[in-house]
Amino acid sequence: CDSRWANDQLGTSSNTICSAGCLMSSVAMALTGTGFSTDPSKLNAWLTANGGYISGDLFVWASVNGLGLTFTGKRLLTL
C-alpha cells in the first residue's frame, strides 16, 4: 500500500493495488530481482494494456513470460 501506487486502479476492476494487488506487486518485485526495471504502478499499467488481466484484475501468468518470468506451476514442499 505504498502511497505512490496504493490507489491505482488494478486492471480494469474497481479494486486498487492496495486492496487486491499483492500478486501483481510480488511479480513486480520478482521482475526487479531479475534486472527488469519496474514497480507495481508501471507493471499494472503494462499488464492492463497488454492482456495481463482477465475479468478485470485476474492475473494472466503467461503475460510476463516475455519479461523474464515463467510460471511453471505449484510445487509441493515437504518439511
PyMOL Python script that loads the backbone (N, CA, C, O; Angstrom):
from pymol import cmd

cmd.read_pdbstr("""\
ATOM      1  N   CYS A   1       0.816  -1.202   0.000  1.00  0.00           N
ATOM      2  CA  CYS A   1       0.000   0.000   0.000  1.00  0.00           C
ATOM      3  C   CYS A   1       0.858   1.263   0.000  1.00  0.00           C
ATOM      4  O   CYS A   1       0.523   2.263   0.635  1.00  0.00           O
ATOM      5  N   ASP A   2       1.963   1.193  -0.723  1.00  0.00           N
ATOM      6  CA  ASP A   2       2.822   2.364  -0.869  1.00  0.00           C
ATOM      7  C   ASP A   2       1.994   3.498  -1.470  1.00  0.00           C
ATOM      8  O   ASP A   2       1.255   3.287  -2.432  1.00  0.00           O
ATOM      9  N   SER A   3       2.114   4.681  -0.914  1.00  0.00           N
ATOM     10  CA  SER A   3       1.301   5.811  -1.360  1.00  0.00           C
ATOM     11  C   SER A   3       1.533   6.176  -2.827  1.00  0.00           C
ATOM     12  O   SER A   3       0.692   6.843  -3.430  1.00  0.00           O
ATOM     13  N   ARG A   4       2.657   5.750  -3.412  1.00  0.00           N
ATOM     14  CA  ARG A   4       2.932   6.066  -4.813  1.00  0.00           C
ATOM     15  C   ARG A   4       1.990   5.332  -5.765  1.00  0.00           C
ATOM     16  O   ARG A   4       1.771   5.793  -6.885  1.00  0.00           O
ATOM     17  N   TRP A   5       1.424   4.189  -5.337  1.00  0.00           N
ATOM     18  CA  TRP A   5       0.528   3.417  -6.216  1.00  0.00           C
ATOM     19  C   TRP A   5      -0.646   2.777  -5.501  1.00  0.00           C
ATOM     20  O   TRP A   5      -1.424   2.064  -6.135  1.00  0.00           O
ATOM     21  N   ALA A   6      -0.800   2.998  -4.230  1.00  0.00           N
ATOM     22  CA  ALA A   6      -1.858   2.342  -3.441  1.00  0.00           C
ATOM     23  C   ALA A   6      -3.246   2.513  -4.037  1.00  0.00           C
ATOM     24  O   ALA A   6      -4.036   1.569  -4.025  1.00  0.00           O
ATOM     25  N   ASN A   7      -3.559   3.681  -4.552  1.00  0.00           N
ATOM     26  CA  ASN A   7      -4.908   3.959  -5.056  1.00  0.00           C
ATOM     27  C   ASN A   7      -5.058   3.774  -6.559  1.00  0.00           C
ATOM     28  O   ASN A   7      -6.111   4.089  -7.115  1.00  0.00           O
ATOM     29  N   ASP A   8      -4.016   3.266  -7.229  1.00  0.00           N
ATOM     30  CA  ASP A   8      -4.134   2.979  -8.662  1.00  0.00           C
ATOM     31  C   ASP A   8      -5.155   1.870  -8.861  1.00  0.00           C
ATOM     32  O   ASP A   8      -5.170   0.888  -8.118  1.00  0.00           O
ATOM     33  N   GLN A   9      -6.000   2.029  -9.860  1.00  0.00           N
ATOM     34  CA  GLN A   9      -6.984   1.010 -10.205  1.00  0.00           C
ATOM     35  C   GLN A   9      -6.237  -0.230 -10.689  1.00  0.00           C
ATOM     36  O   GLN A   9      -5.348  -0.129 -11.535  1.00  0.00           O
ATOM     37  N   LEU A  10      -6.590  -1.389 -10.163  1.00  0.00           N
ATOM     38  CA  LEU A  10      -5.957  -2.647 -10.554  1.00  0.00           C
ATOM     39  C   LEU A  10      -6.642  -3.178 -11.804  1.00  0.00           C
ATOM     40  O   LEU A  10      -7.820  -3.534 -11.765  1.00  0.00           O
ATOM     41  N   GLY A  11      -5.916  -3.232 -12.908  1.00  0.00           N
ATOM     42  CA  GLY A  11      -6.506  -3.661 -14.170  1.00  0.00           C
ATOM     43  C   GLY A  11      -7.673  -2.765 -14.529  1.00  0.00           C
ATOM     44  O   GLY A  11      -7.567  -1.539 -14.493  1.00  0.00           O
ATOM     45  N   THR A  12      -8.792  -3.391 -14.877  1.00  0.00           N
ATOM     46  CA  THR A  12      -9.995  -2.623 -15.209  1.00  0.00           C
ATOM     47  C   THR A  12     -11.085  -2.830 -14.167  1.00  0.00           C
ATOM     48  O   THR A  12     -12.253  -2.529 -14.414  1.00  0.00           O
ATOM     49  N   SER A  13     -10.705  -3.344 -13.007  1.00  0.00           N
ATOM     50  CA  SER A  13     -11.671  -3.581 -11.933  1.00  0.00           C
ATOM     51  C   SER A  13     -11.828  -2.341 -11.068  1.00  0.00           C
ATOM     52  O   SER A  13     -11.179  -1.323 -11.304  1.00  0.00           O
ATOM     53  N   SER A  14     -12.689  -2.433 -10.071  1.00  0.00           N
ATOM     54  CA  SER A  14     -12.836  -1.324  -9.118  1.00  0.00           C
ATOM     55  C   SER A  14     -11.864  -1.467  -7.951  1.00  0.00           C
ATOM     56  O   SER A  14     -11.812  -0.592  -7.086  1.00  0.00           O
ATOM     57  N   ASN A  15     -11.094  -2.555  -7.910  1.00  0.00           N
ATOM     58  CA  ASN A  15     -10.092  -2.743  -6.867  1.00  0.00           C
ATOM     59  C   ASN A  15      -8.889  -1.849  -7.109  1.00  0.00           C
ATOM     60  O   ASN A  15      -8.654  -1.394  -8.229  1.00  0.00           O
ATOM     61  N   THR A  16      -8.136  -1.604  -6.056  1.00  0.00           N
ATOM     62  CA  THR A  16      -6.902  -0.838  -6.163  1.00  0.00           C
ATOM     63  C   THR A  16      -5.711  -1.762  -5.927  1.00  0.00           C
ATOM     64  O   THR A  16      -5.867  -2.896  -5.474  1.00  0.00           O
ATOM     65  N   ILE A  17      -4.538  -1.262  -6.238  1.00  0.00           N
ATOM     66  CA  ILE A  17      -3.339  -2.055  -5.952  1.00  0.00           C
ATOM     67  C   ILE A  17      -3.263  -2.361  -4.459  1.00  0.00           C
ATOM     68  O   ILE A  17      -2.881  -3.466  -4.075  1.00  0.00           O
ATOM     69  N   CYS A  18      -3.620  -1.399  -3.616  1.00  0.00           N
ATOM     70  CA  CYS A  18      -3.571  -1.620  -2.167  1.00  0.00           C
ATOM     71  C   CYS A  18      -4.555  -2.692  -1.720  1.00  0.00           C
ATOM     72  O   CYS A  18      -4.230  -3.504  -0.853  1.00  0.00           O
ATOM     73  N   SER A  19      -5.755  -2.708  -2.300  1.00  0.00           N
ATOM     74  CA  SER A  19      -6.771  -3.645  -1.816  1.00  0.00           C
ATOM     75  C   SER A  19      -6.648  -5.049  -2.392  1.00  0.00           C
ATOM     76  O   SER A  19      -7.089  -6.006  -1.755  1.00  0.00           O
ATOM     77  N   ALA A  20      -6.062  -5.202  -3.579  1.00  0.00           N
ATOM     78  CA  ALA A  20      -6.050  -6.533  -4.191  1.00  0.00           C
ATOM     79  C   ALA A  20      -4.835  -6.788  -5.079  1.00  0.00           C
ATOM     80  O   ALA A  20      -4.859  -7.709  -5.895  1.00  0.00           O
ATOM     81  N   GLY A  21      -3.784  -6.002  -4.942  1.00  0.00           N
ATOM     82  CA  GLY A  21      -2.648  -6.122  -5.849  1.00  0.00           C
ATOM     83  C   GLY A  21      -1.448  -6.856  -5.306  1.00  0.00           C
ATOM     84  O   GLY A  21      -0.329  -6.610  -5.757  1.00  0.00           O
ATOM     85  N   CYS A  22      -1.639  -7.753  -4.349  1.00  0.00           N
ATOM     86  CA  CYS A  22      -0.478  -8.409  -3.738  1.00  0.00           C
ATOM     87  C   CYS A  22       0.264  -9.324  -4.721  1.00  0.00           C
ATOM     88  O   CYS A  22       1.495  -9.340  -4.727  1.00  0.00           O
ATOM     89  N   LEU A  23      -0.453 -10.079  -5.544  1.00  0.00           N
ATOM     90  CA  LEU A  23       0.217 -10.950  -6.511  1.00  0.00           C
ATOM     91  C   LEU A  23       0.973 -10.117  -7.536  1.00  0.00           C
ATOM     92  O   LEU A  23       2.150 -10.368  -7.795  1.00  0.00           O
ATOM     93  N   MET A  24       0.311  -9.137  -8.115  1.00  0.00           N
ATOM     94  CA  MET A  24       0.950  -8.304  -9.125  1.00  0.00           C
ATOM     95  C   MET A  24       2.162  -7.574  -8.533  1.00  0.00           C
ATOM     96  O   MET A  24       3.188  -7.444  -9.200  1.00  0.00           O
ATOM     97  N   SER A  25       2.052  -7.103  -7.304  1.00  0.00           N
ATOM     98  CA  SER A  25       3.175  -6.422  -6.653  1.00  0.00           C
ATOM     99  C   SER A  25       4.340  -7.382  -6.425  1.00  0.00           C
ATOM    100  O   SER A  25       5.502  -6.999  -6.560  1.00  0.00           O
ATOM    101  N   SER A  26       4.026  -8.632  -6.079  1.00  0.00           N
ATOM    102  CA  SER A  26       5.073  -9.649  -5.903  1.00  0.00           C
ATOM    103  C   SER A  26       5.767  -9.936  -7.225  1.00  0.00           C
ATOM    104  O   SER A  26       6.984 -10.117  -7.265  1.00  0.00           O
ATOM    105  N   VAL A  27       4.999  -9.978  -8.301  1.00  0.00           N
ATOM    106  CA  VAL A  27       5.590 -10.184  -9.625  1.00  0.00           C
ATOM    107  C   VAL A  27       6.487  -9.003  -9.981  1.00  0.00           C
ATOM    108  O   VAL A  27       7.558  -9.198 -10.556  1.00  0.00           O
ATOM    109  N   ALA A  28       6.070  -7.782  -9.648  1.00  0.00           N
ATOM    110  CA  ALA A  28       6.914  -6.610  -9.894  1.00  0.00           C
ATOM    111  C   ALA A  28       8.237  -6.733  -9.141  1.00  0.00           C
ATOM    112  O   ALA A  28       9.292  -6.401  -9.683  1.00  0.00           O
ATOM    113  N   MET A  29       8.188  -7.206  -7.905  1.00  0.00           N
ATOM    114  CA  MET A  29       9.421  -7.389  -7.129  1.00  0.00           C
ATOM    115  C   MET A  29      10.302  -8.474  -7.740  1.00  0.00           C
ATOM    116  O   MET A  29      11.521  -8.322  -7.808  1.00  0.00           O
ATOM    117  N   ALA A  30       9.680  -9.574  -8.188  1.00  0.00           N
ATOM    118  CA  ALA A  30      10.444 -10.652  -8.806  1.00  0.00           C
ATOM    119  C   ALA A  30      11.100 -10.173 -10.099  1.00  0.00           C
ATOM    120  O   ALA A  30      12.261 -10.487 -10.358  1.00  0.00           O
ATOM    121  N   LEU A  31      10.371  -9.425 -10.899  1.00  0.00           N
ATOM    122  CA  LEU A  31      10.947  -8.885 -12.133  1.00  0.00           C
ATOM    123  C   LEU A  31      12.114  -7.958 -11.836  1.00  0.00           C
ATOM    124  O   LEU A  31      13.138  -8.004 -12.518  1.00  0.00           O
ATOM    125  N   THR A  32      11.962  -7.115 -10.818  1.00  0.00           N
ATOM    126  CA  THR A  32      13.044  -6.218 -10.433  1.00  0.00           C
ATOM    127  C   THR A  32      14.273  -7.028 -10.028  1.00  0.00           C
ATOM    128  O   THR A  32      15.402  -6.641 -10.329  1.00  0.00           O
ATOM    129  N   GLY A  33      14.055  -8.141  -9.352  1.00  0.00           N
ATOM    130  CA  GLY A  33      15.155  -9.017  -8.949  1.00  0.00           C
ATOM    131  C   GLY A  33      15.888  -9.653 -10.124  1.00  0.00           C
ATOM    132  O   GLY A  33      17.048 -10.044  -9.994  1.00  0.00           O
ATOM    133  N   THR A  34      15.221  -9.758 -11.270  1.00  0.00           N
ATOM    134  CA  THR A  34      15.866 -10.326 -12.459  1.00  0.00           C
ATOM    135  C   THR A  34      16.512  -9.246 -13.325  1.00  0.00           C
ATOM    136  O   THR A  34      17.075  -9.544 -14.378  1.00  0.00           O
ATOM    137  N   GLY A  35      16.430  -7.982 -12.875  1.00  0.00           N
ATOM    138  CA  GLY A  35      17.056  -6.896 -13.603  1.00  0.00           C
ATOM    139  C   GLY A  35      16.104  -6.078 -14.460  1.00  0.00           C
ATOM    140  O   GLY A  35      16.534  -5.138 -15.129  1.00  0.00           O
ATOM    141  N   PHE A  36      14.811  -6.419 -14.453  1.00  0.00           N
ATOM    142  CA  PHE A  36      13.810  -5.676 -15.212  1.00  0.00           C
ATOM    143  C   PHE A  36      13.355  -4.506 -14.345  1.00  0.00           C
ATOM    144  O   PHE A  36      12.865  -4.717 -13.236  1.00  0.00           O
ATOM    145  N   SER A  37      13.509  -3.291 -14.828  1.00  0.00           N
ATOM    146  CA  SER A  37      13.191  -2.110 -14.034  1.00  0.00           C
ATOM    147  C   SER A  37      11.693  -1.818 -14.067  1.00  0.00           C
ATOM    148  O   SER A  37      11.162  -1.391 -15.092  1.00  0.00           O
ATOM    149  N   THR A  38      11.013  -2.049 -12.937  1.00  0.00           N
ATOM    150  CA  THR A  38       9.579  -1.780 -12.837  1.00  0.00           C
ATOM    151  C   THR A  38       9.196  -1.522 -11.395  1.00  0.00           C
ATOM    152  O   THR A  38      10.030  -1.637 -10.497  1.00  0.00           O
ATOM    153  N   ASP A  39       7.961  -1.179 -11.171  1.00  0.00           N
ATOM    154  CA  ASP A  39       7.371  -1.065  -9.846  1.00  0.00           C
ATOM    155  C   ASP A  39       5.901  -1.461 -10.020  1.00  0.00           C
ATOM    156  O   ASP A  39       5.462  -1.634 -11.157  1.00  0.00           O
ATOM    157  N   PRO A  40       5.129  -1.610  -8.948  1.00  0.00           N
ATOM    158  CA  PRO A  40       3.736  -2.038  -9.103  1.00  0.00           C
ATOM    159  C   PRO A  40       2.903  -1.147 -10.015  1.00  0.00           C
ATOM    160  O   PRO A  40       2.066  -1.658 -10.759  1.00  0.00           O
ATOM    161  N   SER A  41       3.104   0.155  -9.984  1.00  0.00           N
ATOM    162  CA  SER A  41       2.331   1.053 -10.829  1.00  0.00           C
ATOM    163  C   SER A  41       2.650   0.839 -12.301  1.00  0.00           C
ATOM    164  O   SER A  41       1.743   0.724 -13.126  1.00  0.00           O
ATOM    165  N   LYS A  42       3.932   0.786 -12.630  1.00  0.00           N
ATOM    166  CA  LYS A  42       4.349   0.587 -14.016  1.00  0.00           C
ATOM    167  C   LYS A  42       3.903  -0.780 -14.531  1.00  0.00           C
ATOM    168  O   LYS A  42       3.396  -0.887 -15.648  1.00  0.00           O
ATOM    169  N   LEU A  43       4.088  -1.819 -13.729  1.00  0.00           N
ATOM    170  CA  LEU A  43       3.690  -3.156 -14.166  1.00  0.00           C
ATOM    171  C   LEU A  43       2.187  -3.252 -14.334  1.00  0.00           C
ATOM    172  O   LEU A  43       1.715  -3.845 -15.303  1.00  0.00           O
ATOM    173  N   ASN A  44       1.431  -2.687 -13.418  1.00  0.00           N
ATOM    174  CA  ASN A  44      -0.022  -2.699 -13.521  1.00  0.00           C
ATOM    175  C   ASN A  44      -0.483  -2.033 -14.815  1.00  0.00           C
ATOM    176  O   ASN A  44      -1.362  -2.554 -15.502  1.00  0.00           O
ATOM    177  N   ALA A  45       0.099  -0.898 -15.146  1.00  0.00           N
ATOM    178  CA  ALA A  45      -0.264  -0.202 -16.385  1.00  0.00           C
ATOM    179  C   ALA A  45       0.090  -1.049 -17.600  1.00  0.00           C
ATOM    180  O   ALA A  45      -0.686  -1.131 -18.553  1.00  0.00           O
ATOM    181  N   TRP A  46       1.248  -1.672 -17.567  1.00  0.00           N
ATOM    182  CA  TRP A  46       1.668  -2.518 -18.685  1.00  0.00           C
ATOM    183  C   TRP A  46       0.743  -3.728 -18.817  1.00  0.00           C
ATOM    184  O   TRP A  46       0.321  -4.066 -19.923  1.00  0.00           O
ATOM    185  N   LEU A  47       0.427  -4.378 -17.701  1.00  0.00           N
ATOM    186  CA  LEU A  47      -0.466  -5.542 -17.738  1.00  0.00           C
ATOM    187  C   LEU A  47      -1.837  -5.160 -18.272  1.00  0.00           C
ATOM    188  O   LEU A  47      -2.420  -5.891 -19.073  1.00  0.00           O
ATOM    189  N   THR A  48      -2.350  -4.023 -17.832  1.00  0.00           N
ATOM    190  CA  THR A  48      -3.662  -3.556 -18.278  1.00  0.00           C
ATOM    191  C   THR A  48      -3.682  -3.347 -19.785  1.00  0.00           C
ATOM    192  O   THR A  48      -4.670  -3.672 -20.444  1.00  0.00           O
ATOM    193  N   ALA A  49      -2.613  -2.814 -20.327  1.00  0.00           N
ATOM    194  CA  ALA A  49      -2.544  -2.509 -21.761  1.00  0.00           C
ATOM    195  C   ALA A  49      -2.148  -3.704 -22.628  1.00  0.00           C
ATOM    196  O   ALA A  49      -2.309  -3.666 -23.848  1.00  0.00           O
ATOM    197  N   ASN A  50      -1.625  -4.773 -21.998  1.00  0.00           N
ATOM    198  CA  ASN A  50      -1.055  -5.873 -22.771  1.00  0.00           C
ATOM    199  C   ASN A  50      -1.634  -7.244 -22.445  1.00  0.00           C
ATOM    200  O   ASN A  50      -0.935  -8.252 -22.552  1.00  0.00           O
ATOM    201  N   GLY A  51      -2.896  -7.292 -22.050  1.00  0.00           N
ATOM    202  CA  GLY A  51      -3.553  -8.581 -21.809  1.00  0.00           C
ATOM    203  C   GLY A  51      -3.080  -9.316 -20.574  1.00  0.00           C
ATOM    204  O   GLY A  51      -3.132 -10.544 -20.514  1.00  0.00           O
ATOM    205  N   GLY A  52      -2.622  -8.567 -19.595  1.00  0.00           N
ATOM    206  CA  GLY A  52      -2.114  -9.184 -18.373  1.00  0.00           C
ATOM    207  C   GLY A  52      -3.180  -9.517 -17.350  1.00  0.00           C
ATOM    208  O   GLY A  52      -2.892 -10.140 -16.328  1.00  0.00           O
ATOM    209  N   TYR A  53      -4.422  -9.102 -17.621  1.00  0.00           N
ATOM    210  CA  TYR A  53      -5.534  -9.405 -16.717  1.00  0.00           C
ATOM    211  C   TYR A  53      -6.713  -9.930 -17.529  1.00  0.00           C
ATOM    212  O   TYR A  53      -6.893  -9.567 -18.691  1.00  0.00           O
ATOM    213  N   ILE A  54      -7.502 -10.779 -16.909  1.00  0.00           N
ATOM    214  CA  ILE A  54      -8.803 -11.151 -17.443  1.00  0.00           C
ATOM    215  C   ILE A  54      -9.834 -10.843 -16.369  1.00  0.00           C
ATOM    216  O   ILE A  54      -9.499 -10.765 -15.187  1.00  0.00           O
ATOM    217  N   SER A  55     -11.055 -10.673 -16.763  1.00  0.00           N
ATOM    218  CA  SER A  55     -12.154 -10.385 -15.821  1.00  0.00           C
ATOM    219  C   SER A  55     -11.817  -9.238 -14.878  1.00  0.00           C
ATOM    220  O   SER A  55     -12.130  -9.289 -13.689  1.00  0.00           O
ATOM    221  N   GLY A  56     -11.189  -8.221 -15.405  1.00  0.00           N
ATOM    222  CA  GLY A  56     -10.904  -7.027 -14.608  1.00  0.00           C
ATOM    223  C   GLY A  56      -9.535  -7.014 -13.986  1.00  0.00           C
ATOM    224  O   GLY A  56      -8.705  -6.167 -14.319  1.00  0.00           O
ATOM    225  N   ASP A  57      -9.281  -7.967 -13.061  1.00  0.00           N
ATOM    226  CA  ASP A  57      -7.988  -7.938 -12.370  1.00  0.00           C
ATOM    227  C   ASP A  57      -7.422  -9.312 -12.043  1.00  0.00           C
ATOM    228  O   ASP A  57      -6.587  -9.436 -11.147  1.00  0.00           O
ATOM    229  N   LEU A  58      -7.863 -10.347 -12.758  1.00  0.00           N
ATOM    230  CA  LEU A  58      -7.303 -11.682 -12.543  1.00  0.00           C
ATOM    231  C   LEU A  58      -6.031 -11.816 -13.373  1.00  0.00           C
ATOM    232  O   LEU A  58      -6.058 -11.673 -14.596  1.00  0.00           O
ATOM    233  N   PHE A  59      -4.930 -12.088 -12.704  1.00  0.00           N
ATOM    234  CA  PHE A  59      -3.601 -12.085 -13.315  1.00  0.00           C
ATOM    235  C   PHE A  59      -3.455 -13.212 -14.338  1.00  0.00           C
ATOM    236  O   PHE A  59      -3.841 -14.350 -14.071  1.00  0.00           O
ATOM    237  N   VAL A  60      -2.902 -12.895 -15.498  1.00  0.00           N
ATOM    238  CA  VAL A  60      -2.597 -13.878 -16.535  1.00  0.00           C
ATOM    239  C   VAL A  60      -1.098 -14.155 -16.475  1.00  0.00           C
ATOM    240  O   VAL A  60      -0.285 -13.328 -16.888  1.00  0.00           O
ATOM    241  N   TRP A  61      -0.747 -15.321 -15.959  1.00  0.00           N
ATOM    242  CA  TRP A  61       0.658 -15.644 -15.762  1.00  0.00           C
ATOM    243  C   TRP A  61       1.474 -15.574 -17.038  1.00  0.00           C
ATOM    244  O   TRP A  61       2.601 -15.078 -17.021  1.00  0.00           O
ATOM    245  N   ALA A  62       0.932 -16.060 -18.142  1.00  0.00           N
ATOM    246  CA  ALA A  62       1.687 -16.085 -19.396  1.00  0.00           C
ATOM    247  C   ALA A  62       2.044 -14.685 -19.893  1.00  0.00           C
ATOM    248  O   ALA A  62       2.933 -14.539 -20.732  1.00  0.00           O
ATOM    249  N   SER A  63       1.371 -13.667 -19.392  1.00  0.00           N
ATOM    250  CA  SER A  63       1.636 -12.310 -19.862  1.00  0.00           C
ATOM    251  C   SER A  63       3.032 -11.819 -19.509  1.00  0.00           C
ATOM    252  O   SER A  63       3.525 -10.895 -20.156  1.00  0.00           O
ATOM    253  N   VAL A  64       3.678 -12.390 -18.525  1.00  0.00           N
ATOM    254  CA  VAL A  64       5.010 -11.932 -18.119  1.00  0.00           C
ATOM    255  C   VAL A  64       6.127 -12.838 -18.627  1.00  0.00           C
ATOM    256  O   VAL A  64       7.297 -12.610 -18.321  1.00  0.00           O
ATOM    257  N   ASN A  65       5.777 -13.859 -19.397  1.00  0.00           N
ATOM    258  CA  ASN A  65       6.813 -14.763 -19.909  1.00  0.00           C
ATOM    259  C   ASN A  65       7.890 -14.012 -20.687  1.00  0.00           C
ATOM    260  O   ASN A  65       9.078 -14.281 -20.506  1.00  0.00           O
ATOM    261  N   GLY A  66       7.500 -13.085 -21.541  1.00  0.00           N
ATOM    262  CA  GLY A  66       8.462 -12.336 -22.336  1.00  0.00           C
ATOM    263  C   GLY A  66       9.272 -11.326 -21.543  1.00  0.00           C
ATOM    264  O   GLY A  66      10.228 -10.747 -22.059  1.00  0.00           O
ATOM    265  N   LEU A  67       8.892 -11.112 -20.285  1.00  0.00           N
ATOM    266  CA  LEU A  67       9.618 -10.160 -19.435  1.00  0.00           C
ATOM    267  C   LEU A  67      10.670 -10.842 -18.576  1.00  0.00           C
ATOM    268  O   LEU A  67      11.404 -10.173 -17.849  1.00  0.00           O
ATOM    269  N   GLY A  68      10.749 -12.160 -18.652  1.00  0.00           N
ATOM    270  CA  GLY A  68      11.782 -12.869 -17.916  1.00  0.00           C
ATOM    271  C   GLY A  68      11.294 -13.772 -16.812  1.00  0.00           C
ATOM    272  O   GLY A  68      12.110 -14.395 -16.134  1.00  0.00           O
ATOM    273  N   LEU A  69       9.978 -13.869 -16.601  1.00  0.00           N
ATOM    274  CA  LEU A  69       9.439 -14.776 -15.591  1.00  0.00           C
ATOM    275  C   LEU A  69       8.554 -15.805 -16.266  1.00  0.00           C
ATOM    276  O   LEU A  69       7.805 -15.489 -17.190  1.00  0.00           O
ATOM    277  N   THR A  70       8.648 -17.047 -15.793  1.00  0.00           N
ATOM    278  CA  THR A  70       7.784 -18.103 -16.303  1.00  0.00           C
ATOM    279  C   THR A  70       7.207 -18.866 -15.126  1.00  0.00           C
ATOM    280  O   THR A  70       7.943 -19.345 -14.263  1.00  0.00           O
ATOM    281  N   PHE A  71       5.889 -18.977 -15.095  1.00  0.00           N
ATOM    282  CA  PHE A  71       5.220 -19.747 -14.060  1.00  0.00           C
ATOM    283  C   PHE A  71       5.204 -21.196 -14.501  1.00  0.00           C
ATOM    284  O   PHE A  71       4.708 -21.510 -15.583  1.00  0.00           O
ATOM    285  N   THR A  72       5.740 -22.083 -13.678  1.00  0.00           N
ATOM    286  CA  THR A  72       5.796 -23.496 -14.043  1.00  0.00           C
ATOM    287  C   THR A  72       4.863 -24.351 -13.204  1.00  0.00           C
ATOM    288  O   THR A  72       4.896 -25.576 -13.314  1.00  0.00           O
ATOM    289  N   GLY A  73       4.052 -23.758 -12.392  1.00  0.00           N
ATOM    290  CA  GLY A  73       3.094 -24.499 -11.578  1.00  0.00           C
ATOM    291  C   GLY A  73       3.506 -24.549 -10.123  1.00  0.00           C
ATOM    292  O   GLY A  73       4.598 -24.128  -9.741  1.00  0.00           O
ATOM    293  N   LYS A  74       2.601 -25.075  -9.330  1.00  0.00           N
ATOM    294  CA  LYS A  74       2.868 -25.191  -7.899  1.00  0.00           C
ATOM    295  C   LYS A  74       3.809 -26.358  -7.635  1.00  0.00           C
ATOM    296  O   LYS A  74       3.826 -27.349  -8.366  1.00  0.00           O
ATOM    297  N   ARG A  75       4.575 -26.216  -6.591  1.00  0.00           N
ATOM    298  CA  ARG A  75       5.454 -27.299  -6.180  1.00  0.00           C
ATOM    299  C   ARG A  75       5.148 -27.585  -4.719  1.00  0.00           C
ATOM    300  O   ARG A  75       5.156 -26.672  -3.893  1.00  0.00           O
ATOM    301  N   LEU A  76       4.885 -28.809  -4.401  1.00  0.00           N
ATOM    302  CA  LEU A  76       4.619 -29.205  -3.031  1.00  0.00           C
ATOM    303  C   LEU A  76       5.930 -29.363  -2.292  1.00  0.00           C
ATOM    304  O   LEU A  76       6.793 -30.139  -2.702  1.00  0.00           O
ATOM    305  N   LEU A  77       6.077 -28.637  -1.215  1.00  0.00           N
ATOM    306  CA  LEU A  77       7.291 -28.745  -0.392  1.00  0.00           C
ATOM    307  C   LEU A  77       6.969 -29.542   0.853  1.00  0.00           C
ATOM    308  O   LEU A  77       5.970 -29.287   1.526  1.00  0.00           O
ATOM    309  N   THR A  78       7.799 -30.489   1.149  1.00  0.00           N
ATOM    310  CA  THR A  78       7.625 -31.295   2.356  1.00  0.00           C
ATOM    311  C   THR A  78       8.662 -30.867   3.375  1.00  0.00           C
ATOM    312  O   THR A  78       9.859 -30.831   3.091  1.00  0.00           O
ATOM    313  N   LEU A  79       8.181 -30.540   4.573  1.00  0.00           N
ATOM    314  CA  LEU A  79       9.115 -30.129   5.632  1.00  0.00           C
ATOM    315  C   LEU A  79       9.470 -31.289   6.508  1.00  0.00           C
ATOM    316  O   LEU A  79      10.244 -31.135   7.453  1.00  0.00           O
TER     317      LEU A  79
END
""", "prot")
cmd.dss("prot")
cmd.show_as("cartoon", "prot")
cmd.util.cbc("prot")
cmd.orient("prot")
